[in-house]
Amino acid sequence: MDPNQENQQINTEKPINTNKPIGPAVGIIIIILVILLGGLYFWGQRIERAENGNPAETNQEATGTTEESSDIPEQSTSDDVSSIEADLNSANFDSLGSEMEQVELEAQQ
């Protein structure tokens, strides 16, 4: 083969296309913007609830407090055995199962 012919074959090949589509990049940017806007929306809702005096931390469902738990006296923060025993002795557990008795009576009717 002639060296001039080889150069012609090399030069006749199509150049590599370096233009990449921008569609996937635009799609990723849009998804990130939607996630950021959603996060800002929920963050604003949380701040608004806190400013209105109804923060999620004081919500009964979040803390697990009920009307029955108000009967339990204030407990000490100490973790020694005598303090724990004193807290147990001061608590009144007599009405602990009364709800179950009422449920059983209603189930029998």
C-alpha positions in Angstrom: 0.0 0.0 0.0 1.2 3.4 -0.8 2.0 5.8 2.1 -0.1 8.5 0.6 -3.1 6.2 0.4 -2.8 5.5 4.1 -2.8 9.2 4.9 -5.9 9.7 2.8 -7.7 6.8 4.7 -6.8 8.3 8.0 -7.9 11.8 7.0 -11.2 10.5 5.5 -12.4 9.1 8.8 -15.1 11.1 10.6 -13.8 13.1 13.6 -15.0 11.9 17.0 -18.1 13.8 18.1 -17.4 15.5 21.5 -20.7 17.2 21.7 -22.6 15.4 24.5 -26.4 15.8 25.0 -27.2 18.2 27.9 -30.6 16.6 28.5 -29.5 14.3 31.4 -27.6 17.2 33.1 -30.7 19.5 32.8 -32.9 16.7 34.2 -30.6 16.1 37.2 -30.5 19.9 37.9 -34.3 20.0 37.8 -34.6 17.0 40.2 -32.2 18.6 42.6 -34.1 21.9 42.5 -37.4 20.1 43.2 -35.9 18.3 46.2 -34.5 21.6 47.5 -37.8 23.4 47.1 -39.7 20.6 48.8 -37.2 20.7 51.7 -37.5 24.4 52.1 -41.3 24.1 52.1 -41.4 21.5 54.8 -38.7 23.4 56.8 -40.9 26.6 56.6 -44.0 24.6 57.7 -42.0 23.3 60.7 -40.9 26.9 61.6 -44.4 28.2 61.2 -45.8 25.5 63.6 -43.1 26.4 66.2 -43.9 30.1 66.0 -47.6 29.4 66.5 -46.9 27.6 69.7 -47.6 24.2 68.4 -44.1 22.6 68.0 -43.9 19.0 67.1 -42.0 18.2 70.3 -44.9 19.2 72.5 -47.4 17.3 70.5 -49.0 14.5 72.5 -48.5 11.9 69.7 -44.8 12.8 69.4 -44.1 12.6 73.1 -46.4 9.7 73.9 -48.2 11.6 76.7 -51.8 10.9 77.5 -54.3 12.1 80.0 -53.6 9.0 82.2 -49.9 9.9 82.5 -50.7 13.1 84.3 -51.5 10.9 87.4 -47.9 9.8 87.7 -46.0 12.1 90.1 -42.8 14.0 89.0 -39.8 11.7 89.1 -36.3 12.5 90.1 -33.5 12.5 87.6 -31.1 10.6 89.8 -30.2 7.0 88.7 -29.2 5.6 92.1 -31.2 2.7 93.4 -32.8 4.5 96.4 -34.1 7.3 94.1 -35.6 4.7 91.7 -37.3 2.9 94.6 -38.7 6.1 96.0 -40.1 6.9 92.5 -41.7 3.5 92.3 -43.2 3.7 95.8 -44.7 7.1 95.1 -46.4 6.1 91.9 -50.0 4.7 92.1 -50.5 1.8 89.8 -53.9 0.7 91.1 -55.8 2.0 88.1 -53.4 0.5 85.6 -55.6 -2.3 84.4 -59.0 -0.6 84.8 -59.2 0.1 81.1 -58.8 -3.6 80.3 -61.7 -4.5 82.5 -63.9 -1.9 80.8 -62.9 -3.3 77.4 -63.7 -6.9 78.5 -67.1 -5.8 79.8 -67.9 -4.0 76.5 -66.7 -7.1 74.5 -69.1 -9.4 76.5 -72.2 -7.3 75.7 
